[in-house]
Amino acid sequence: MTRIRVGLVGCGFVSELHMYAFRRVYGVDVEVAAVAARGDKVVAFAGHHNIPRVYRSFAELIADRDLDVVDICTPPNLHAVRRLFRPRRRSAADRQARAEGADV
C-alpha cells in the first residue's frame, strides 16, 4: 500500500476535519507526521491525534524533508505561505488557488 506523509499547517476547525478525512482514505496509508501552528493549542492537537512532530513555524514544517504533502488548513488570506515550498512539493491549497484564478 502506498504511504503518504502529511504535514498540517494549522490546528483549528479545518485541521480537525482533515484529520477525520485522512483516517478514512481507502487504498493509501496516510500518516500525519507533523503539524505547525503558533500558540499552545498545537501541542494539545498533536497529542490528541498522535502526531509525532510539532513545529512553531511554517518554515520549519516546510523544511521537513520527510513530508510528501503539506496540507494548509488556515484561512485563505494566510495561504501565501505556499510560496515557500520547494518545487518538488505540492500543497492542498494549490487546488483552491487555481479555482480562484491564481497562478500557482
C-alpha positions as CSV (number, residue, x, y, z in Angstrom):
1,M,0.0,0.0,0.0
2,T,1.2,3.5,-0.9
3,R,2.2,5.6,2.1
4,I,1.9,9.4,2.1
5,R,3.3,11.5,4.9
6,V,1.4,14.7,5.5
7,G,2.3,17.9,7.4
8,L,-0.6,20.1,8.6
9,V,-0.4,23.9,8.7
10,G,-2.8,25.0,11.4
11,C,-4.6,23.2,14.2
12,G,-8.2,24.6,14.2
13,F,-11.5,23.5,12.8
14,V,-10.4,22.7,9.3
15,S,-7.4,20.7,10.6
16,E,-9.9,18.6,12.6
17,L,-12.0,17.9,9.5
18,H,-8.9,16.9,7.5
19,M,-7.7,14.6,10.3
20,Y,-11.1,12.9,10.2
21,A,-10.9,12.6,6.4
22,F,-7.3,11.3,6.4
23,R,-8.3,8.4,8.7
24,R,-10.9,7.3,6.1
25,V,-8.8,7.4,2.9
26,Y,-9.1,4.0,1.2
27,G,-6.1,2.4,-0.6
28,V,-3.4,4.8,0.7
29,D,-1.8,4.8,4.1
30,V,-2.0,8.5,5.2
31,E,0.3,9.4,8.1
32,V,0.0,12.9,9.5
33,A,3.6,13.2,10.6
34,A,3.9,16.8,11.6
35,V,1.9,19.9,12.4
36,A,2.8,23.6,12.6
37,A,1.0,26.4,14.2
38,R,1.5,29.3,16.5
39,G,0.3,29.2,20.1
40,D,0.0,26.5,22.7
41,K,-3.0,24.7,21.1
42,V,-0.7,22.9,18.6
43,V,0.8,20.8,21.3
44,A,-2.6,19.6,22.5
45,F,-3.7,19.0,18.9
46,A,-0.6,16.9,18.2
47,G,-1.1,14.9,21.4
48,H,-4.8,14.2,20.7
49,H,-4.0,13.0,17.2
50,N,-0.7,11.2,17.9
51,I,1.2,13.5,15.6
52,P,4.9,13.0,16.4
53,R,6.5,16.3,15.3
54,V,5.3,19.8,16.3
55,Y,6.7,22.9,14.7
56,R,6.1,26.5,15.8
57,S,6.6,28.0,12.3
58,F,5.5,27.2,8.8
59,A,9.1,27.4,7.6
60,E,10.2,24.7,9.9
61,L,7.5,22.4,8.7
62,I,8.2,23.0,5.1
63,A,11.9,22.2,5.7
64,D,11.0,18.7,6.9
65,R,12.2,16.5,4.1
66,D,10.2,13.5,5.4
67,L,6.9,15.0,4.3
68,D,5.3,14.3,1.0
69,V,2.4,16.7,1.2
70,V,1.7,19.9,3.1
71,D,-2.0,20.5,3.9
72,I,-2.7,24.2,4.6
73,C,-5.6,24.4,6.9
74,T,-5.5,28.1,7.6
75,P,-7.8,31.0,6.4
76,P,-7.3,31.8,2.7
77,N,-5.6,35.1,3.5
78,L,-2.7,33.2,5.1
79,H,-2.2,30.8,2.1
80,A,0.7,33.0,0.7
81,V,2.9,30.7,2.8
82,R,2.8,28.2,-0.1
83,R,5.3,30.4,-1.9
84,L,7.9,29.0,0.5
85,F,7.6,25.4,-0.9
86,R,10.3,23.7,-2.8
87,P,9.2,23.0,-6.3
88,R,9.0,19.2,-5.6
89,R,6.2,19.6,-3.2
90,R,2.5,20.5,-3.8
91,S,0.0,21.8,-1.2
92,A,-3.7,21.2,-0.8
93,A,-4.1,25.0,-1.0
94,D,-2.8,24.9,-4.7
95,R,-6.1,23.3,-5.8
96,Q,-8.1,26.2,-4.1
97,A,-5.8,28.8,-5.5
98,R,-6.3,27.5,-9.1
99,A,-10.0,27.5,-8.6
100,E,-9.8,31.2,-7.6
101,G,-7.8,32.0,-10.7
102,A,-4.3,32.4,-9.1
103,D,-1.2,31.3,-10.9
104,V,0.5,28.5,-8.8
